[in-house]
Amino acid sequence: MQDRDFKAGEAVSPVTGWAMMPLREHDSLLLRLDFLTDPSPAAMGRAGRGRVYAMTSEQLQLLLDSLQAQLDKLQPEPTRPRH
C-alpha cells in the first residue's frame, strides 16, 4: 500500500491500498470450504484442497439454507423443525 496524500482530482488505482478492503468489514467473515470425496483420515489431513471465501452474514445464511435443502432431499424428515 502506498502511504501518501493524493491531490484533488488525481486518479486512485482501485486495486491498491484500502480499495481492496471490504466496505462493511464488520459484517463479513472468512469461510474455508473443503471438498473431500474420500472421508478417510488421510484425506481429512490433506491441506490445500479447500478454498477461502469472504462472505457476509446474508450470503452465509443463503449457503446454509441451500445445504439444508440438499440434506433434506437426501434424508427427508417431515417432523424435524426448521430454523
C-alpha distance (Angstrom), angle and dihedral (degrees) to the residues before:
residue distance angle dihedral
M1 . . .
Q2 3.75 . .
D3 3.77 113.4 .
R4 3.79 105.0 -153.0
D5 3.77 140.8 107.4
F6 3.79 118.4 -98.9
K7 3.80 122.2 -138.3
A8 3.79 119.7 -121.3
G9 3.81 109.7 -82.7
E10 3.81 93.8 13.0
A11 3.80 114.0 139.0
V12 3.78 116.1 -114.1
S13 3.79 118.8 -152.6
P14 3.83 109.5 -119.2
V15 3.81 92.6 -145.3
T16 3.80 99.5 58.9
G17 3.74 134.8 72.5
W18 3.77 123.3 -12.6
A19 3.81 92.6 -11.1
M20 3.80 87.2 85.1
M21 3.80 93.3 56.8
P22 3.82 117.8 96.0
L23 3.78 114.6 -103.7
R24 3.80 92.2 -133.6
E25 3.78 99.4 37.6
H26 3.81 91.8 160.0
D27 3.82 90.5 62.2
S28 3.80 99.0 50.4
L29 3.76 134.4 73.5
L30 3.77 137.7 -174.8
L31 3.77 114.9 -107.2
R32 3.80 123.9 -170.9
L33 3.79 116.6 -154.3
D34 3.80 118.3 -164.2
F35 3.80 116.4 -164.1
L36 3.81 107.5 -156.7
T37 3.78 122.4 178.2
D38 3.81 93.7 180.0
P39 3.85 115.6 56.1
S40 3.82 92.7 -161.4
P41 3.83 119.8 126.0
A42 3.82 89.7 -113.7
A43 3.80 91.1 57.4
M44 3.79 91.8 45.9
G45 3.79 90.1 56.5
R46 3.79 95.9 53.1
A47 3.78 115.7 107.8
G48 3.76 127.7 -154.5
R49 3.81 98.2 44.7
G50 3.77 95.0 99.7
R51 3.76 132.9 75.2
V52 3.78 127.6 -139.8
Y53 3.79 118.9 -134.4
A54 3.80 130.9 -174.6
M55 3.79 106.2 -135.3
T56 3.78 135.7 178.7
S57 3.78 120.1 -134.2
E58 3.83 89.8 -103.8
Q59 3.81 91.9 53.3
L60 3.79 90.7 47.2
Q61 3.82 90.6 51.8
L62 3.83 90.9 50.7
L63 3.81 89.8 50.6
L64 3.80 92.2 49.3
D65 3.81 91.7 47.9
S66 3.81 90.7 50.3
L67 3.80 92.7 48.9
Q68 3.81 90.8 47.5
A69 3.82 90.9 51.6
Q70 3.80 90.6 51.1
L71 3.81 90.8 48.0
D72 3.81 90.4 49.5
K73 3.81 89.3 55.4
L74 3.80 90.5 53.1
Q75 3.82 96.1 42.6
P76 3.80 110.2 22.6
E77 3.80 112.3 -161.3
P78 3.82 110.5 170.0
T79 3.83 94.4 -172.8
R80 3.82 96.6 52.9
P81 3.84 113.2 110.6
R82 3.81 117.5 -121.5
H83 3.80 121.4 -133.8
